[in-house]
Amino acid sequence: MSDREFKRLDEGKITKNQAQHFVLAKYPRAEIKKCELRSNKGASVWDVELVKAGEKKVTKVEVDGRTGKVVP
């Protein structure tokens, strides 16, 4: 885990690893292609690109950086 992720854990925020786990819980057997943190009006959001099982197209979802809620 990176220093940045340890800092996020200390602040009670979702790490990259946690965000990916939340996405995989919602989309079992999906393959995560990309996971990047961004700020949206002061709130942190993980942008995740994935390919669902049995599909070829990339799907984009967001994970709330504080709650871990996955938004399609």
N, C-alpha and C positions, 0 to 999 in steps of 0.2 A: 504494500500500500504506500502511496506517495505521501510526502509531507502535507500536500494540499488536501488529500483525502483525510488524513489524521486531523487536520485543523477543522474540516467540515464536520467530522464526527464529534469533536469537542464542542462545536457550536450547535449541535443538535440538528444538523442538516444531513440530507441524503448524499451518500458517496456514489461514485460512478458504479462500483460493484453492486451496491444496493439497488440502484436504479435499474441496472440490467436484470437483477433477480426479480424485481417487481414486474418488469416487462415479460420475462419468461414465464412467470406465474400466470399472467393473463393470456399469453400466447405460447402454449407448450410446444416444444420441438421447433420453435422459430430459430432463425439464425440472425444474430445481431451483426449488422454491418458497420454501424457507426454509432457513437455515443459521445455527445459533446455538451458541455455546460455553457449556458448563456444566461445573461441577466435580462429580465423582462420587467421594466418599471420597478426596479429595486428588488424584485423577487428572482430567485434562481430557478431555472428550468433546465432539465436534461432533455435535449433533442436526441431521439433514438430512431435510427433507421434499421428496419429488419425485413427479413423475407420469411413469411409465414410458411409453415410446413405444407408441402405440396404445391406451392405457388412459385412464380418466377419474379413477379414484380415487387419492388421495394415499397414498404409501407412505413409512413412516418408517424410517430407518436411522441407525446411529451410526458415527462414525469415531473411532478411538482417537487421542487428541491427541498421542501420542508416536510410534506406529508407522505410523499411517495405515491400519490394518486396518479394512475396512468390514464391519460386522456388521448383518445384516438384522433 
